[in-house]
Amino acid sequence: MPAPFQGRITANLPSRSFDATQAFYEGLGFRPAWRGDRWMILENDGMTVEFFPHPELDPKESWFSACLRLPNIDALRDEWSQLGLSNDATAFPRLTAITEATAAAPRMFCMVDPDGSLWRVIEDKEM
C-alpha cells in the first residue's frame, strides 16, 4: 500500500491590487512571505494564502472562496471584529456573526474580503 500523501493545500485568491490586498490581510494578522509581479503569498501562524492579479475583477461577481478550519472560532471572530468590518450583507469587506451548528452545517462565521472572496471560518472540534 502506498504511503499517505504528505503535503499542504493553500488557498489561491484573486487580487485587484496587491498593495490593497496586502494592507487588508495584514490587518487580519497575515504577513508577506513572498511577493512578485504575478503572485503574492501571505502567512499567519502557519496558515498560508496566495494571491494572483485580477485587476478587472468585480467583487460583486466574484465566486472565489476559501475555508479556514479551527478548533475554536470565537477568538478569531473577536479579533477580526475589532477591525470595524461591516456586517452589511452587500458591503466589501464584511464580517458575519457566528452561526450555531445545525444538522446541515457546522458552527461558523464568514468574512468577505475587498475583492469579494468569501472565507468560511469553520469550527472543527476534531483538530
C-alpha positions in Angstrom: 0.0 0.0 0.0 1.4 3.4 -0.9 2.4 5.8 1.9 -0.2 8.6 2.6 0.4 11.9 0.9 2.3 14.4 3.0 1.6 18.0 2.0 -0.3 21.2 2.4 -3.0 22.9 0.5 -3.3 26.6 0.3 -6.0 28.9 -1.0 -5.3 30.9 -4.2 -7.4 34.0 -4.4 -7.7 37.0 -6.8 -6.4 40.5 -6.0 -7.3 43.6 -7.8 -4.3 45.3 -6.2 -1.5 43.6 -4.3 -0.9 46.7 -2.3 -4.5 46.9 -1.1 -4.8 43.2 -0.6 -1.6 43.1 1.5 -2.8 46.0 3.6 -6.2 44.4 4.3 -4.8 41.0 5.2 -2.1 42.5 7.4 -4.9 43.9 9.4 -6.1 40.3 9.8 -2.7 39.2 11.0 -1.1 38.0 7.8 2.5 38.9 6.8 4.2 38.8 3.5 6.1 35.6 2.8 6.8 36.3 -0.9 5.7 38.8 -3.5 6.4 39.2 -7.2 4.5 40.9 -10.1 2.3 37.8 -10.7 2.0 36.2 -7.3 1.9 37.1 -3.6 2.0 34.8 -0.6 0.9 35.9 2.9 1.2 33.8 6.1 -0.2 33.9 9.6 1.0 31.4 12.2 1.3 28.5 9.7 -1.7 29.5 7.6 -0.9 30.5 4.0 -3.0 32.3 1.4 -1.7 33.0 -2.1 -3.0 35.7 -4.5 -2.9 36.2 -8.2 -3.5 39.5 -10.0 -7.1 40.0 -11.3 -7.4 43.8 -11.8 -10.6 43.6 -13.7 -12.5 41.6 -11.1 -15.9 42.9 -10.0 -16.2 42.0 -6.3 -20.0 41.6 -6.7 -19.3 38.9 -9.4 -16.6 37.0 -7.5 -17.1 33.3 -6.9 -13.8 32.7 -5.2 -13.7 31.2 -1.7 -11.6 29.5 0.9 -12.3 27.7 4.2 -10.3 28.1 7.4 -10.9 25.4 10.0 -10.1 26.0 13.6 -10.9 24.1 16.8 -12.4 27.3 18.3 -13.5 30.2 16.1 -14.6 32.7 18.9 -11.1 34.2 19.5 -10.5 34.8 15.8 -14.0 36.3 15.3 -13.5 38.6 18.2 -10.1 39.7 16.9 -11.4 40.4 13.4 -14.5 42.2 14.7 -12.1 44.8 16.2 -11.2 45.9 12.6 -14.5 47.6 12.1 -15.6 45.4 9.2 -19.2 46.0 8.1 -21.9 43.4 8.8 -24.0 44.7 5.9 -24.6 41.8 3.5 -23.7 43.9 0.5 -20.5 45.5 1.8 -16.9 44.7 0.7 -15.3 43.8 3.0 -17.7 42.4 5.6 -17.9 40.0 8.6 -20.8 38.0 9.7 -21.9 36.8 13.1 -21.2 33.3 14.2 -24.0 30.9 13.2 -24.5 28.0 15.5 -24.1 24.4 14.3 -27.1 22.6 12.7 -27.6 19.1 11.4 -26.6 20.5 7.9 -23.7 22.8 8.8 -21.0 23.3 11.5 -20.6 26.4 13.7 -19.0 29.1 11.5 -18.8 32.7 10.5 -17.9 34.3 7.2 -15.6 37.1 6.1 -15.7 38.6 2.6 -12.5 40.4 1.6 -12.4 43.7 -0.5 -12.1 41.7 -3.7 -15.3 39.6 -3.0 -13.5 36.4 -1.9 -15.6 34.5 0.7 -13.9 33.0 3.7 -15.8 30.4 5.7 -14.3 30.2 9.1 -15.5 26.8 10.3 -15.2 25.4 13.8 -13.7 21.9 13.7 -13.5 20.3 17.2 -11.7 17.3 15.7 -8.5 19.4 15.1 
